[in-house]
Amino acid sequence: MSAIQLNVIKPSVNNMTARVFLRAAKLDFSENDVYGQTRSPEYLARAPSHLTPMIETADLPRGALWESCAIMQYLCNKHGLDDFYPREPEARAMIDSAMFYLIGTFYPYLARATYPALNFPLYAGEVGCSDADAATKEIARKAAVAALAEPLDVFRAFYIGDKPFIGGAKPSIADIRLAATLEFLAAIDYDLPDWAKTYMASIERTLGAAYAEPAADVRGYIAYVKSQRQ
Ligand SMILES: N[C@@H](CCC(=O)N[C@@H](CS)C(=O)NCC(=O)O)C(=O)O
C-alpha cells in the first residue's frame, strides 16, 4: 500500500489542486475516488468534515487531513519540497497569504458565481441554497461574477507582479491552487483576462501531465454540464 491515500472527487478544483500537487511532487500515493461516499458512516468516521480532498497517512495524529492548502503545506514540510513552498520566512509568507486570500476572499465569490452552473450545492447560508426565488438567486450569482475581477487582479498585480508565477521562476503550491481554481470559470464562459490565460498555460506547460491529467477530469465535467444545458 502507498504511504499516502488521497481521497478525491474528480470534477472539483479543490481536489484538482491536491491531485496536481501530489503528481508534480512525485510523491508515493494512491488515489481513491470517493464520489457519493463522503457522507457514509465509514467516511465520516475517518473525516467528520465529509470533505475532499482528504489524505490519510499513519503519520498524522488523527490519521486524516483535509483542506487542499493544508495538505500541500504539510506534504511540503514533511518531504522538504522547498521548490513548491520556500523555506525563507518572507517568501513563504507570500505563498501563505496568496492561498489564504484565495480560500477566504476569491473562492467564495467563485463558488457563488459558478456552482449553480456546475450543479454543485452551495455552502450553507448562501442565498443560492436558501428558499429565495430564482430571480433573487440569479441577482446574487451575477453580483458574485462581478465581484471576481477585483481580487483576481490582485493576484496579477500583487502576488505575481513581474515574475512568471507567485512562487517566482517556478510554480509554487499557491500557483497550483490558483490555476486549478480558475479552471471552473470556463463553466460560466467568464471572460478571463489575457494574463490569466497565459499564466494558466505556463503552469500547464511547466507541470505537464501532472497538471493536464487532473485538469482533464475537471474540463470533462464542465463540458458534460454544458452539453446538458442545450
Ligand atoms: N476549502 C476546502 C474545500 C473542500 C470542499 O468543498 N470539498 C467538496 C468538493 S469541492 C467536498 O468534498 N464535498 C463533499 C461533501 O461535502 O460531502 C479545500 O480547499 O479543500
The ligand as an SDF file (V2000), in Angstrom:
LIG
                    3D

 20 19  0  0  0  0  0  0  0  0999 V2000
  -11.6160   24.5720    1.3110 N   0  0  0  0  0  0  0  0  0  0  0  0
  -11.6810   23.1610    1.0120 C   0  0  0  0  0  0  0  0  0  0  0  0
  -12.9760   22.8770    0.2390 C   0  0  0  0  0  0  0  0  0  0  0  0
  -13.2440   21.3870    0.1160 C   0  0  0  0  0  0  0  0  0  0  0  0
  -14.6110   21.1110   -0.4920 C   0  0  0  0  0  0  0  0  0  0  0  0
  -15.5010   21.9930   -0.5770 O   0  0  0  0  0  0  0  0  0  0  0  0
  -14.7670   19.8500   -0.9370 N   0  0  0  0  0  0  0  0  0  0  0  0
  -16.0100   19.4180   -1.5610 C   0  0  0  0  0  0  0  0  0  0  0  0
  -15.7990   19.1190   -3.0470 C   0  0  0  0  0  0  0  0  0  0  0  0
  -15.4490   20.6320   -3.9240 S   0  0  0  0  0  0  0  0  0  0  0  0
  -16.4590   18.0920   -0.9560 C   0  0  0  0  0  0  0  0  0  0  0  0
  -15.6390   17.2310   -0.7020 O   0  0  0  0  0  0  0  0  0  0  0  0
  -17.7790   17.8930   -0.7670 N   0  0  0  0  0  0  0  0  0  0  0  0
  -18.3030   16.6240   -0.3680 C   0  0  0  0  0  0  0  0  0  0  0  0
  -19.1920   16.7160    0.8310 C   0  0  0  0  0  0  0  0  0  0  0  0
  -19.2720   17.8020    1.4550 O   0  0  0  0  0  0  0  0  0  0  0  0
  -19.8140   15.7000    1.1610 O   0  0  0  0  0  0  0  0  0  0  0  0
  -10.4130   22.7510    0.2300 C   0  0  0  0  0  0  0  0  0  0  0  0
   -9.7700   23.6330   -0.3400 O   0  0  0  0  0  0  0  0  0  0  0  0
  -10.0430   21.5770    0.2510 O   0  0  0  0  0  0  0  0  0  0  0  0
  1  2  1  0
  2  3  1  0
  2 18  1  0
  3  4  1  0
  4  5  1  0
  5  6  2  0
  5  7  1  0
  7  8  1  0
  8  9  1  0
  8 11  1  0
  9 10  1  0
 11 12  2  0
 11 13  1  0
 13 14  1  0
 14 15  1  0
 15 16  2  0
 15 17  1  0
 18 19  2  0
 18 20  1  0
M  END
$$$$
